[in-house]
């Protein structure tokens, strides 16, 4: 699953929650979707919830998001097995010093996890690739 697909899935959960008048959880799913990809419909959906509930819309806490997922018997984020495979492939690429594949897998891994440590590694390898192109 790609970050865009994950985002779309969470938006769809938000739409479902609005239809069932579960507005607080809809807000959680909409905000969670934005972690994975920008969606131009989310601000309008959040405004729609505001006009219905007349409550100020604020980003949910991690506990509120986790509760929303638990309520629907779901876990947030990408499938752990998929992330594990991508992590293993990234490590192998690093061991083989294959810069193109390192960058490919780190970008994929970061897109699925938003892990700041992966972002830091990704940025280092992106800079190295840029330096090699210029030199």
N, CA, C and O atoms as a Tinker XYZ file with bonds, in Angstrom:
   540  protein
     1  N      0.836000   -1.176000    0.000000    73     2
     2  CA     0.000000    0.000000    0.000000    64     1     3
     3  C      0.882000    1.241000    0.000000    63     2     4     5
     4  O      1.854000    1.313000    0.751000    81     3
     5  N      0.553000    2.199000   -0.823000    73     3     6
     6  CA     1.333000    3.433000   -0.892000    64     5     7
     7  C      0.787000    4.460000    0.102000    63     6     8     9
     8  O     -0.339000    4.321000    0.580000    81     7
     9  N      1.576000    5.489000    0.413000    73     7    10
    10  CA     1.063000    6.539000    1.299000    64     9    11
    11  C     -0.230000    7.167000    0.770000    63    10    12    13
    12  O     -1.131000    7.475000    1.551000    81    11
    13  N     -0.326000    7.357000   -0.536000    73    11    14
    14  CA    -1.547000    7.954000   -1.107000    64    13    15
    15  C     -2.734000    7.020000   -0.895000    63    14    16    17
    16  O     -3.830000    7.486000   -0.585000    81    15
    17  N     -2.541000    5.735000   -1.052000    73    15    18
    18  CA    -3.631000    4.782000   -0.828000    64    17    19
    19  C     -4.044000    4.755000    0.640000    63    18    20    21
    20  O     -5.231000    4.668000    0.955000    81    19
    21  N     -3.060000    4.828000    1.539000    73    19    22
    22  CA    -3.382000    4.867000    2.970000    64    21    23
    23  C     -4.185000    6.123000    3.272000    63    22    24    25
    24  O     -5.193000    6.067000    3.976000    81    23
    25  N     -3.739000    7.256000    2.740000    73    23    26
    26  CA    -4.448000    8.511000    2.952000    64    25    27
    27  C     -5.880000    8.418000    2.446000    63    26    28    29
    28  O     -6.814000    8.834000    3.132000    81    27
    29  N     -6.049000    7.879000    1.265000    73    27    30
    30  CA    -7.390000    7.746000    0.679000    64    29    31
    31  C     -8.277000    6.850000    1.550000    63    30    32    33
    32  O     -9.458000    7.134000    1.750000    81    31
    33  N     -7.696000    5.780000    2.056000    73    31    34
    34  CA    -8.447000    4.869000    2.930000    64    33    35
    35  C     -8.935000    5.606000    4.180000    63    34    36    37
    36  O    -10.091000    5.461000    4.576000    81    35
    37  N     -8.057000    6.393000    4.797000    73    35    38
    38  CA    -8.447000    7.119000    6.003000    64    37    39
    39  C     -9.490000    8.183000    5.695000    63    38    40    41
    40  O    -10.386000    8.426000    6.504000    81    39
    41  N     -9.380000    8.821000    4.532000    73    39    42
    42  CA   -10.420000    9.780000    4.128000    64    41    43
    43  C    -11.753000    9.066000    3.972000    63    42    44    45
    44  O    -12.789000    9.578000    4.396000    81    43
    45  N    -11.732000    7.897000    3.370000    73    43    46
    46  CA   -12.970000    7.129000    3.214000    64    45    47
    47  C    -13.566000    6.770000    4.569000    63    46    48    49
    48  O    -14.787000    6.778000    4.728000    81    47
    49  N    -12.725000    6.455000    5.544000    73    47    50
    50  CA   -13.229000    6.202000    6.896000    64    49    51
    51  C    -13.867000    7.472000    7.463000    63    50    52    53
    52  O    -14.898000    7.413000    8.133000    81    51
    53  N    -13.245000    8.616000    7.187000    73    51    54
    54  CA   -13.826000    9.889000    7.621000    64    53    55
    55  C    -15.186000   10.122000    6.998000    63    54    56    57
    56  O    -16.118000   10.543000    7.683000    81    55
    57  N    -15.313000    9.850000    5.694000    73    55    58
    58  CA   -16.606000   10.002000    5.013000    64    57    59
    59  C    -17.656000    9.102000    5.663000    63    58    60    61
    60  O    -18.793000    9.512000    5.897000    81    59
    61  N    -17.247000    7.868000    5.947000    73    59    62
    62  CA   -18.169000    6.916000    6.582000    64    61    63
    63  C    -18.628000    7.462000    7.940000    63    62    64    65
    64  O    -19.815000    7.430000    8.264000    81    63
    65  N    -17.686000    7.954000    8.713000    73    63    66
    66  CA   -18.030000    8.469000   10.040000    64    65    67
    67  C    -18.993000    9.656000    9.955000    63    66    68    69
    68  O    -19.899000    9.780000   10.778000    81    67
    69  N    -18.801000   10.516000    8.975000    73    67    70
    70  CA   -19.728000   11.634000    8.804000    64    69    71
    71  C    -21.122000   11.100000    8.497000    63    70    72    73
    72  O    -22.112000   11.577000    9.051000    81    71
    73  N    -21.194000   10.109000    7.614000    73    71    74
    74  CA   -22.499000    9.527000    7.269000    64    73    75
    75  C    -23.190000    8.914000    8.487000    63    74    76    77
    76  O    -24.417000    8.924000    8.573000    81    75
    77  N    -22.408000    8.381000    9.425000    73    75    78
    78  CA   -22.990000    7.760000   10.622000    64    77    79
    79  C    -23.043000    8.727000   11.803000    63    78    80    81
    80  O    -23.351000    8.338000   12.929000    81    79
    81  N    -22.734000   10.001000   11.523000    73    79    82
    82  CA   -22.755000   11.071000   12.525000    64    81    83
    83  C    -21.741000   10.867000   13.657000    63    82    84    85
    84  O    -21.951000   11.327000   14.779000    81    83
    85  N    -20.659000   10.182000   13.352000    73    83    86
    86  CA   -19.557000    9.955000   14.291000    64    85    87
    87  C    -18.474000   11.001000   13.988000    63    86    88    89
    88  O    -17.385000   10.675000   13.516000    81    87
    89  N    -18.805000   12.255000   14.272000    73    87    90
    90  CA   -17.996000   13.386000   13.815000    64    89    91
    91  C    -16.611000   13.450000   14.451000    63    90    92    93
    92  O    -15.640000   13.769000   13.765000    81    91
    93  N    -16.498000   13.158000   15.736000    73    91    94
    94  CA   -15.190000   13.235000   16.386000    64    93    95
    95  C    -14.207000   12.242000   15.774000    63    94    96    97
    96  O    -13.033000   12.558000   15.578000    81    95
    97  N    -14.691000   11.044000   15.476000    73    95    98
    98  CA   -13.809000   10.052000   14.850000    64    97    99
    99  C    -13.531000   10.412000   13.397000    63    98   100   101
   100  O    -12.452000   10.117000   12.883000    81    99
   101  N    -14.482000   11.039000   12.736000    73    99   102
   102  CA   -14.242000   11.493000   11.365000    64   101   103
   103  C    -13.073000   12.473000   11.346000    63   102   104   105
   104  O    -12.202000   12.391000   10.480000    81   103
   105  N    -13.057000   13.394000   12.297000    73   103   106
   106  CA   -11.961000   14.357000   12.389000    64   105   107
   107  C    -10.634000   13.619000   12.569000    63   106   108   109
   108  O     -9.635000   13.969000   11.941000    81   107
   109  N    -10.628000   12.612000   13.416000    73   107   110
   110  CA    -9.405000   11.821000   13.628000    64   109   111
   111  C     -8.921000   11.204000   12.326000    63   110   112   113
   112  O     -7.736000   11.289000   12.004000    81   111
   113  N     -9.816000   10.591000   11.583000    73   111   114
   114  CA    -9.419000    9.934000   10.334000    64   113   115
   115  C     -8.968000   10.945000    9.278000    63   114   116   117
   116  O     -8.016000   10.686000    8.542000    81   115
   117  N     -9.639000   12.085000    9.199000    73   115   118
   118  CA    -9.225000   13.099000    8.237000    64   117   119
   119  C     -7.815000   13.609000    8.543000    63   118   120   121
   120  O     -6.979000   13.723000    7.646000    81   119
   121  N     -7.560000   13.915000    9.824000    73   119   122
   122  CA    -6.230000   14.394000   10.178000    64   121   123
   123  C     -5.179000   13.308000    9.962000    63   122   124   125
   124  O     -4.074000   13.599000    9.504000    81   123
   125  N     -5.506000   12.089000   10.279000    73   123   126
   126  CA    -4.559000   10.985000   10.074000    64   125   127
   127  C     -4.243000   10.835000    8.593000    63   126   128   129
   128  O     -3.109000   10.522000    8.229000    81   127
   129  N     -5.225000   11.053000    7.746000    73   127   130
   130  CA    -4.990000   10.926000    6.300000    64   129   131
   131  C     -3.950000   11.931000    5.824000    63   130   132   133
   132  O     -3.182000   11.643000    4.906000    81   131
   133  N     -3.922000   13.108000    6.444000    73   131   134
   134  CA    -2.992000   14.151000    6.021000    64   133   135
   135  C     -1.541000   13.820000    6.343000    63   134   136   137
   136  O     -0.627000   14.417000    5.775000    81   135
   137  N     -1.327000   12.883000    7.240000    73   135   138
   138  CA     0.033000   12.458000    7.557000    64   137   139
   139  C      0.663000   11.770000    6.346000    63   138   140   141
   140  O      1.869000   11.872000    6.119000    81   139
   141  N     -0.162000   11.074000    5.579000    73   139   142
   142  CA     0.339000   10.255000    4.476000    64   141   143
   143  C      0.321000   10.968000    3.128000    63   142   144   145
   144  O      1.168000   10.692000    2.278000    81   143
   145  N     -0.605000   11.859000    2.919000    73   143   146
   146  CA    -0.671000   12.601000    1.652000    64   145   147
   147  C     -1.589000   13.800000    1.824000    63   146   148   149
   148  O     -2.555000   13.764000    2.586000    81   147
   149  N     -1.267000   14.857000    1.100000    73   147   150
   150  CA    -2.121000   16.036000    1.105000    64   149   151
   151  C     -3.385000   15.710000    0.319000    63   150   152   153
   152  O     -3.322000   15.164000   -0.783000    81   151
   153  N     -4.512000   16.045000    0.887000    73   151   154
   154  CA    -5.783000   15.799000    0.214000    64   153   155
   155  C     -6.564000   17.110000    0.206000    63   154   156   157
   156  O     -6.917000   17.623000    1.268000    81   155
   157  N     -6.835000   17.652000   -0.963000    73   155   158
   158  CA    -7.499000   18.953000   -1.027000    64   157   159
   159  C     -8.932000   18.942000   -0.507000    63   158   160   161
   160  O     -9.509000   20.005000   -0.279000    81   159
   161  N     -9.517000   17.757000   -0.315000    73   159   162
   162  CA   -10.895000   17.676000    0.164000    64   161   163
   163  C    -11.000000   17.726000    1.689000    63   162   164   165
   164  O    -12.064000   18.034000    2.227000    81   163
   165  N     -9.910000   17.428000    2.382000    73   163   166
   166  CA    -9.961000   17.357000    3.847000    64   165   167
   167  C    -10.376000   18.688000    4.481000    63   166   168   169
   168  O    -11.262000   18.683000    5.335000    81   167
   169  N     -9.782000   19.824000    4.110000    73   167   170
   170  CA   -10.229000   21.076000    4.743000    64   169   171
   171  C    -11.729000   21.320000    4.570000    63   170   172   173
   172  O    -12.390000   21.780000    5.501000    81   171
   173  N    -12.266000   21.020000    3.398000    73   171   174
   174  CA   -13.706000   21.211000    3.172000    64   173   175
   175  C    -14.515000   20.255000    4.038000    63   174   176   177
   176  O    -15.564000   20.628000    4.564000    81   175
   177  N    -14.036000   19.033000    4.188000    73   175   178
   178  CA   -14.747000   18.064000    5.033000    64   177   179
   179  C    -14.715000   18.495000    6.494000    63   178   180   181
   180  O    -15.715000   18.374000    7.202000    81   179
   181  N    -13.579000   18.993000    6.940000    73   179   182
   182  CA   -13.487000   19.477000    8.320000    64   181   183
   183  C    -14.402000   20.686000    8.529000    63   182   184   185
   184  O    -15.043000   20.809000    9.572000    81   183
   185  N    -14.460000   21.564000    7.549000    73   183   186
   186  CA   -15.369000   22.716000    7.637000    64   185   187
   187  C    -16.826000   22.240000    7.671000    63   186   188   189
   188  O    -17.648000   22.792000    8.403000    81   187
   189  N    -17.134000   21.228000    6.885000    73   187   190
   190  CA   -18.484000   20.652000    6.867000    64   189   191
   191  C    -18.857000   20.126000    8.264000    63   190   192   193
   192  O    -19.970000   20.347000    8.742000    81   191
   193  N    -17.923000   19.438000    8.900000    73   191   194
   194  CA   -18.170000   18.933000   10.258000    64   193   195
   195  C    -18.388000   20.104000   11.210000    63   194   196   197
   196  O    -19.273000   20.056000   12.064000    81   195
   197  N    -17.592000   21.143000   11.067000    73   195   198
   198  CA   -17.754000   22.330000   11.913000    64   197   199
   199  C    -19.144000   22.938000   11.755000    63   198   200   201
   200  O    -19.774000   23.308000   12.746000    81   199
   201  N    -19.629000   23.044000   10.517000    73   199   202
   202  CA   -20.942000   23.655000   10.306000    64   201   203
   203  C    -22.059000   22.788000   10.884000    63   202   204   205
   204  O    -23.100000   23.308000   11.286000    81   203
   205  N    -21.855000   21.492000   10.930000    73   203   206
   206  CA   -22.870000   20.593000   11.501000    64   205   207
   207  C    -22.828000   20.635000   13.023000    63   206   208   209
   208  O    -23.864000   20.755000   13.677000    81   207
   209  N    -21.619000   20.535000   13.586000    73   207   210
   210  CA   -21.486000   20.401000   15.046000    64   209   211
   211  C    -21.350000   21.733000   15.768000    63   210   212   213
   212  O    -21.612000   21.830000   16.967000    81   211
   213  N    -20.934000   22.766000   15.021000    73   211   214
   214  CA   -20.649000   24.087000   15.591000    64   213   215
   215  C    -19.537000   24.021000   16.646000    63   214   216   217
   216  O    -19.436000   24.897000   17.506000    81   215
   217  N    -18.711000   22.982000   16.571000    73   215   218
   218  CA   -17.558000   22.844000   17.463000    64   217   219
   219  C    -16.306000   23.267000   16.711000    63   218   220   221
   220  O    -16.192000   23.062000   15.502000    81   219
   221  N    -15.365000   23.863000   17.447000    73   219   222
   222  CA   -14.087000   24.222000   16.841000    64   221   223
   223  C    -13.362000   22.919000   16.474000    63   222   224   225
   224  O    -13.281000   21.996000   17.284000    81   223
   225  N    -12.849000   22.858000   15.270000    73   223   226
   226  CA   -12.129000   21.686000   14.812000    64   225   227
   227  C    -10.649000   21.868000   15.135000    63   226   228   229
   228  O    -10.014000   22.810000   14.660000    81   227
   229  N    -10.113000   20.972000   15.938000    73   227   230
   230  CA    -8.698000   21.015000   16.301000    64   229   231
   231  C     -8.080000   19.650000   16.006000    63   230   232   233
   232  O     -8.771000   18.632000   16.033000    81   231
   233  N     -6.779000   19.632000   15.726000    73   231   234
   234  CA    -6.139000   18.336000   15.488000    64   233   235
   235  C     -6.309000   17.424000   16.707000    63   234   236   237
   236  O     -6.146000   17.865000   17.844000    81   235
   237  N     -6.633000   16.168000   16.466000    73   235   238
   238  CA    -6.828000   15.240000   17.583000    64   237   239
   239  C     -5.496000   14.834000   18.202000    63   238   240   241
   240  O     -4.440000   14.929000   17.577000    81   239
   241  N     -5.579000   14.383000   19.435000    73   239   242
   242  CA    -4.385000   13.848000   20.093000    64   241   243
   243  C     -4.125000   12.443000   19.554000    63   242   244   245
   244  O     -4.996000   11.837000   18.930000    81   243
   245  N     -2.935000   11.937000   19.797000    73   243   246
   246  CA    -2.608000   10.578000   19.364000    64   245   247
   247  C     -3.539000    9.581000   20.061000    63   246   248   249
   248  O     -3.947000    8.594000   19.450000    81   247
   249  N     -3.877000    9.824000   21.323000    73   247   250
   250  CA    -4.803000    8.932000   22.041000    64   249   251
   251  C     -6.183000    8.921000   21.382000    63   250   252   253
   252  O     -6.804000    7.865000   21.261000    81   251
   253  N     -6.660000   10.085000   20.957000    73   251   254
   254  CA    -7.966000   10.152000   20.292000    64   253   255
   255  C     -7.939000    9.401000   18.963000    63   254   256   257
   256  O     -8.889000    8.699000   18.615000    81   255
   257  N     -6.849000    9.556000   18.232000    73   255   258
   258  CA    -6.719000    8.833000   16.959000    64   257   259
   259  C     -6.682000    7.329000   17.217000    63   258   260   261
   260  O     -7.370000    6.559000   16.546000    81   259
   261  N     -5.879000    6.921000   18.187000    73   259   262
   262  CA    -5.794000    5.484000   18.511000    64   261   263
   263  C     -7.151000    4.932000   18.927000    63   262   264   265
   264  O     -7.503000    3.808000   18.568000    81   263
   265  N     -7.909000    5.712000   19.679000    73   263   266
   266  CA    -9.243000    5.271000   20.096000    64   265   267
   267  C    -10.156000    5.117000   18.895000    63   266   268   269
   268  O    -10.941000    4.171000   18.829000    81   267
   269  N    -10.063000    6.041000   17.938000    73   267   270
   270  CA   -10.903000    5.962000   16.732000    64   269   271
   271  C    -10.605000    4.682000   15.967000    63   270   272   273
   272  O    -11.521000    3.988000   15.525000    81   271
   273  N     -9.339000    4.374000   15.812000    73   271   274
   274  CA    -8.973000    3.139000   15.127000    64   273   275
   275  C     -9.433000    1.918000   15.919000    63   274   276   277
   276  O     -9.972000    0.970000   15.348000    81   275
   277  N     -9.221000    1.943000   17.222000    73   275   278
   278  CA    -9.624000    0.807000   18.065000    64   277   279
   279  C    -11.136000    0.596000   18.002000    63   278   280   281
   280  O    -11.610000   -0.540000   17.993000    81   279
   281  N    -11.885000    1.692000   17.958000    73   279   282
   282  CA   -13.351000    1.593000   17.882000    64   281   283
   283  C    -13.785000    0.778000   16.667000    63   282   284   285
   284  O    -14.766000    0.036000   16.723000    81   283
   285  N    -13.047000    0.924000   15.575000    73   283   286
   286  CA   -13.373000    0.190000   14.348000    64   285   287
   287  C    -12.494000   -1.048000   14.155000    63   286   288   289
   288  O    -12.394000   -1.595000   13.056000    81   287
   289  N    -11.860000   -1.476000   15.255000    73   287   290
   290  CA   -11.006000   -2.676000   15.245000    64   289   291
   291  C     -9.932000   -2.616000   14.167000    63   290   292   293
   292  O     -9.718000   -3.570000   13.419000    81   291
   293  N     -9.268000   -1.476000   14.110000    73   291   294
   294  CA    -8.221000   -1.270000   13.103000    64   293   295
   295  C     -6.970000   -0.739000   13.781000    63   294   296   297
   296  O     -7.011000   -0.243000   14.907000    81   295
   297  N     -5.857000   -0.853000   13.068000    73   295   298
   298  CA    -4.603000   -0.238000   13.493000    64   297   299
   299  C     -4.247000    0.820000   12.463000    63   298   300   301
   300  O     -4.512000    0.655000   11.272000    81   299
   301  N     -3.647000    1.901000   12.926000    73   299   302
   302  CA    -3.237000    2.935000   11.981000    64   301   303
   303  C     -1.912000    2.543000   11.343000    63   302   304   305
   304  O     -1.148000    1.747000   11.889000    81   303
   305  N     -1.664000    3.112000   10.194000    73   303   306
   306  CA    -0.388000    2.914000    9.531000    64   305   307
   307  C     -0.372000    1.749000    8.572000    63   306   308   309
   308  O     -1.344000    1.011000    8.410000    81   307
   309  N      0.770000    1.621000    7.950000    73   307   310
   310  CA     0.967000    0.568000    6.961000    64   309   311
   311  C      1.113000   -0.781000    7.646000    63   310   312   313
   312  O      1.459000   -0.864000    8.824000    81   311
   313  N      0.848000   -1.816000    6.900000    73   311   314
   314  CA     0.993000   -3.186000    7.374000    64   313   315
   315  C      2.436000   -3.396000    7.836000    63   314   316   317
   316  O      3.375000   -3.085000    7.102000    81   315
   317  N      2.612000   -3.920000    9.045000    73   315   318
   318  CA     3.953000   -4.070000    9.612000    64   317   319
   319  C      4.815000   -5.038000    8.805000    63   318   320   321
   320  O      6.035000   -4.877000    8.759000    81   319
   321  N      4.211000   -6.033000    8.171000    73   319   322
   322  CA     4.988000   -6.965000    7.355000    64   321   323
   323  C      5.546000   -6.256000    6.124000    63   322   324   325
   324  O      6.694000   -6.483000    5.742000    81   323
   325  N      4.743000   -5.405000    5.510000    73   323   326
   326  CA     5.208000   -4.649000    4.337000    64   325   327
   327  C      6.356000   -3.729000    4.733000    63   326   328   329
   328  O      7.374000   -3.664000    4.044000    81   327
   329  N      6.188000   -3.019000    5.846000    73   327   330
   330  CA     7.245000   -2.119000    6.312000    64   329   331
   331  C      8.502000   -2.921000    6.640000    63   330   332   333
   332  O      9.612000   -2.467000    6.362000    81   331
   333  N      8.342000   -4.101000    7.225000    73   331   334
   334  CA     9.487000   -4.953000    7.550000    64   333   335
   335  C     10.262000   -5.376000    6.312000    63   334   336   337
   336  O     11.493000   -5.377000    6.320000    81   335
   337  N      9.558000   -5.732000    5.258000    73   335   338
   338  CA    10.221000   -6.117000    4.005000    64   337   339
   339  C     10.977000   -4.931000    3.420000    63   338   340   341
   340  O     12.120000   -5.072000    2.986000    81   339
   341  N     10.343000   -3.768000    3.408000    73   339   342
   342  CA    10.993000   -2.574000    2.851000    64   341   343
   343  C     12.219000   -2.212000    3.689000    63   342   344   345
   344  O     13.244000   -1.808000    3.140000    81   343
   345  N     12.124000   -2.352000    5.001000    73   343   346
   346  CA    13.257000   -2.072000    5.883000    64   345   347
   347  C     14.416000   -3.020000    5.576000    63   346   348   349
   348  O     15.569000   -2.596000    5.501000    81   347
   349  N     14.104000   -4.298000    5.400000    73   347   350
   350  CA    15.147000   -5.277000    5.074000    64   349   351
   351  C     15.798000   -4.957000    3.731000    63   350   352   353
   352  O     17.016000   -5.068000    3.591000    81   351
   353  N     15.004000   -4.564000    2.756000    73   351   354
   354  CA    15.549000   -4.221000    1.446000    64   353   355
   355  C     16.412000   -2.962000    1.524000    63   354   356   357
   356  O     17.433000   -2.869000    0.843000    81   355
   357  N     16.012000   -2.002000    2.340000    73   355   358
   358  CA    16.815000   -0.786000    2.523000    64   357   359
   359  C     18.153000   -1.142000    3.169000    63   358   360   361
   360  O     19.196000   -0.640000    2.748000    81   359
   361  N     18.131000   -1.994000    4.175000    73   359   362
   362  CA    19.380000   -2.405000    4.842000    64   361   363
   363  C     20.297000   -3.120000    3.864000    63   362   364   365
   364  O     21.506000   -2.888000    3.858000    81   363
   365  N     19.727000   -3.989000    3.037000    73   363   366
   366  CA    20.528000   -4.701000    2.044000    64   365   367
   367  C     21.144000   -3.724000    1.043000    63   366   368   369
   368  O     22.310000   -3.865000    0.676000    81   367
   369  N     20.376000   -2.747000    0.608000    73   367   370
   370  CA    20.891000   -1.740000   -0.322000    64   369   371
   371  C     22.022000   -0.943000    0.318000    63   370   372   373
   372  O     23.007000   -0.617000   -0.345000    81   371
   373  N     21.883000   -0.631000    1.599000    73   371   374
   374  CA    22.941000    0.098000    2.317000    64   373   375
   375  C     24.201000   -0.758000    2.387000    63   374   376   377
   376  O     25.304000   -0.263000    2.153000    81   375
   377  N     24.044000   -2.038000    2.707000    73   375   378
   378  CA    25.193000   -2.945000    2.762000    64   377   379
   379  C     25.882000   -3.043000    1.401000    63   378   380   381
   380  O     27.107000   -3.140000    1.331000    81   379
   381  N     25.098000   -3.017000    0.324000    73   379   382
   382  CA    25.639000   -3.116000   -1.036000    64   381   383
   383  C     26.074000   -1.770000   -1.603000    63   382   384   385
   384  O     26.575000   -1.697000   -2.725000    81   383
   385  N     25.882000   -0.710000   -0.829000    73   383   386
   386  CA    26.243000    0.654000   -1.234000    64   385   387
   387  C     25.593000    1.037000   -2.571000    63   386   388   389
   388  O     26.211000    1.698000   -3.406000    81   387
   389  N     24.354000    0.617000   -2.755000    73   387   390
   390  CA    23.590000    0.915000   -3.967000    64   389   391
   391  C     22.750000    2.161000   -3.700000    63   390   392   393
   392  O     21.620000    2.072000   -3.219000    81   391
   393  N     23.319000    3.320000   -4.019000    73   391   394
   394  CA    22.705000    4.601000   -3.658000    64   393   395
   395  C     21.291000    4.764000   -4.216000    63   394   396   397
   396  O     20.400000    5.249000   -3.518000    81   395
   397  N     21.086000    4.366000   -5.450000    73   395   398
   398  CA    19.755000    4.500000   -6.047000    64   397   399
   399  C     18.706000    3.689000   -5.299000    63   398   400   401
   400  O     17.609000    4.176000   -5.021000    81   399
   401  N     19.055000    2.448000   -4.976000    73   399   402
   402  CA    18.099000    1.588000   -4.263000    64   401   403
   403  C     17.942000    2.028000   -2.811000    63   402   404   405
   404  O     16.851000    1.936000   -2.249000    81   403
   405  N     19.026000    2.504000   -2.202000    73   403   406
   406  CA    18.937000    3.021000   -0.824000    64   405   407
   407  C     17.886000    4.130000   -0.777000    63   406   408   409
   408  O     16.985000    4.124000    0.063000    81   407
   409  N     18.026000    5.073000   -1.697000    73   407   410
   410  CA    17.106000    6.206000   -1.719000    64   409   411
   411  C     15.683000    5.746000   -2.010000    63   410   412   413
   412  O     14.735000    6.227000   -1.388000    81   411
   413  N     15.530000    4.831000   -2.939000    73   411   414
   414  CA    14.203000    4.317000   -3.291000    64   413   415
   415  C     13.516000    3.711000   -2.067000    63   414   416   417
   416  O     12.372000    4.050000   -1.767000    81   415
   417  N     14.206000    2.820000   -1.362000    73   415   418
   418  CA    13.587000    2.140000   -0.216000    64   417   419
   419  C     13.400000    3.070000    0.981000    63   418   420   421
   420  O     12.406000    2.960000    1.699000    81   419
   421  N     14.344000    3.983000    1.204000    73   419   422
   422  CA    14.160000    4.919000    2.318000    64   421   423
   423  C     12.977000    5.848000    2.070000    63   422   424   425
   424  O     12.215000    6.141000    2.991000    81   423
   425  N     12.820000    6.314000    0.832000    73   423   426
   426  CA    11.666000    7.169000    0.519000    64   425   427
   427  C     10.366000    6.386000    0.722000    63   426   428   429
   428  O      9.396000    6.915000    1.265000    81   427
   429  N     10.352000    5.148000    0.290000    73   427   430
   430  CA     9.158000    4.320000    0.461000    64   429   431
   431  C      8.882000    4.080000    1.946000    63   430   432   433
   432  O      7.746000    4.197000    2.407000    81   431
   433  N      9.931000    3.745000    2.680000    73   431   434
   434  CA     9.782000    3.474000    4.117000    64   433   435
   435  C      9.294000    4.723000    4.849000    63   434   436   437
   436  O      8.399000    4.637000    5.690000    81   435
   437  N      9.869000    5.868000    4.538000    73   435   438
   438  CA     9.439000    7.100000    5.206000    64   437   439
   439  C      7.992000    7.438000    4.847000    63   438   440   441
   440  O      7.219000    7.870000    5.702000    81   439
   441  N      7.632000    7.237000    3.580000    73   439   442
   442  CA     6.261000    7.517000    3.162000    64   441   443
   443  C      5.241000    6.694000    3.913000    63   442   444   445
   444  O      4.122000    7.148000    4.153000    81   443
   445  N      5.624000    5.478000    4.288000    73   443   446
   446  CA     4.691000    4.602000    5.002000    64   445   447
   447  C      4.714000    4.794000    6.512000    63   446   448   449
   448  O      3.733000    4.490000    7.190000    81   447
   449  N      5.827000    5.296000    7.045000    73   447   450
   450  CA     5.944000    5.356000    8.505000    64   449   451
   451  C      6.039000    6.767000    9.071000    63   450   452   453
   452  O      5.708000    6.992000   10.235000    81   451
   453  N      6.487000    7.713000    8.260000    73   451   454
   454  CA     6.763000    9.076000    8.749000    64   453   455
   455  C      7.745000    9.088000    9.911000    63   454   456   457
   456  O      7.702000    9.983000   10.755000    81   455
   457  N      8.625000    8.104000    9.957000    73   455   458
   458  CA     9.616000    7.980000   11.021000    64   457   459
   459  C     10.682000    9.069000   10.833000    63   458   460   461
   460  O     11.311000    9.133000    9.777000    81   459
   461  N     10.893000    9.930000   11.848000    73   459   462
   462  CA    11.871000   11.013000   11.700000    64   461   463
   463  C     13.302000   10.499000   11.521000    63   462   464   465
   464  O     14.106000   11.160000   10.865000    81   463
   465  N     13.633000    9.350000   12.082000    73   463   466
   466  CA    14.978000    8.789000   11.897000    64   465   467
   467  C     15.180000    8.360000   10.444000    63   466   468   469
   468  O     16.261000    8.547000    9.885000    81   467
   469  N     14.155000    7.795000    9.841000    73   467   470
   470  CA    14.230000    7.410000    8.429000    64   469   471
   471  C     14.360000    8.666000    7.571000    63   470   472   473
   472  O     15.115000    8.683000    6.599000    81   471
   473  N     13.627000    9.711000    7.929000    73   471   474
   474  CA    13.700000   10.986000    7.200000    64   473   475
   475  C     15.118000   11.532000    7.241000    63   474   476   477
   476  O     15.630000   12.022000    6.235000    81   475
   477  N     15.748000   11.448000    8.396000    73   475   478
   478  CA    17.111000   11.931000    8.557000    64   477   479
   479  C     18.067000   11.146000    7.646000    63   478   480   481
   480  O     18.902000   11.738000    6.962000    81   479
   481  N     17.942000    9.829000    7.639000    73   479   482
   482  CA    18.766000    8.994000    6.762000    64   481   483
   483  C     18.495000    9.314000    5.293000    63   482   484   485
   484  O     19.419000    9.459000    4.492000    81   483
   485  N     17.231000    9.418000    4.963000    73   483   486
   486  CA    16.816000    9.704000    3.594000    64   485   487
   487  C     17.447000   11.021000    3.124000    63   486   488   489
   488  O     17.985000   11.093000    2.018000    81   487
   489  N     17.381000   12.042000    3.950000    73   487   490
   490  CA    17.943000   13.340000    3.607000    64   489   491
   491  C     19.454000   13.259000    3.400000    63   490   492   493
   492  O     19.993000   13.904000    2.501000    81   491
   493  N     20.143000   12.464000    4.237000    73   491   494
   494  CA    21.599000   12.305000    4.093000    64   493   495
   495  C     21.944000   11.670000    2.746000    63   494   496   497
   496  O     22.843000   12.127000    2.040000    81   495
   497  N     21.203000   10.596000    2.399000    73   495   498
   498  CA    21.481000    9.919000    1.135000    64   497   499
   499  C     21.058000   10.765000   -0.068000    63   498   500   501
   500  O     21.698000   10.703000   -1.118000    81   499
   501  N     20.001000   11.547000    0.070000    73   499   502
   502  CA    19.602000   12.455000   -1.007000    64   501   503
   503  C     20.690000   13.507000   -1.241000    63   502   504   505
   504  O     21.005000   13.836000   -2.385000    81   503
   505  N     21.254000   14.026000   -0.168000    73   503   506
   506  CA    22.327000   15.014000   -0.275000    64   505   507
   507  C     23.555000   14.384000   -0.927000    63   506   508   509
   508  O     24.199000   15.003000   -1.774000    81   507
   509  N     23.873000   13.171000   -0.538000    73   507   510
   510  CA    25.015000   12.463000   -1.136000    64   509   511
   511  C     24.807000   12.270000   -2.632000    63   510   512   513
   512  O     25.735000   12.455000   -3.420000    81   511
   513  N     23.601000   11.901000   -3.024000    73   511   514
   514  CA    23.297000   11.719000   -4.442000    64   513   515
   515  C     23.428000   13.045000   -5.196000    63   514   516   517
   516  O     23.954000   13.077000   -6.309000    81   515
   517  N     22.955000   14.126000   -4.600000    73   515   518
   518  CA    23.058000   15.444000   -5.228000    64   517   519
   519  C     24.518000   15.854000   -5.391000    63   518   520   521
   520  O     24.912000   16.390000   -6.427000    81   519
   521  N     25.312000   15.596000   -4.358000    73   519   522
   522  CA    26.742000   15.929000   -4.418000    64   521   523
   523  C     27.430000   15.132000   -5.514000    63   522   524   525
   524  O     28.284000   15.669000   -6.220000    81   523
   525  N     27.079000   13.873000   -5.670000    73   523   526
   526  CA    27.683000   13.024000   -6.704000    64   525   527
   527  C     27.292000   13.515000   -8.101000    63   526   528   529
   528  O     28.098000   13.455000   -9.030000    81   527
   529  N     26.058000   13.997000   -8.248000    73   527   530
   530  CA    25.606000   14.502000   -9.543000    64   529   531
   531  C     26.361000   15.777000   -9.925000    63   530   532   533
   532  O     26.674000   16.003000  -11.094000    81   531
   533  N     26.644000   16.598000   -8.920000    73   531   534
   534  CA    27.325000   17.880000   -9.179000    64   533   535
   535  C     28.821000   17.686000   -9.386000    63   534   536   537
   536  O     29.463000   18.464000  -10.092000    81   535
   537  N     29.371000   16.649000   -8.769000    73   535   538
   538  CA    30.820000   16.454000   -8.803000    64   537   539
   539  C     31.232000   15.604000   -9.889000    63   538   540
   540  O     32.425000   15.344000  -10.052000    81   539
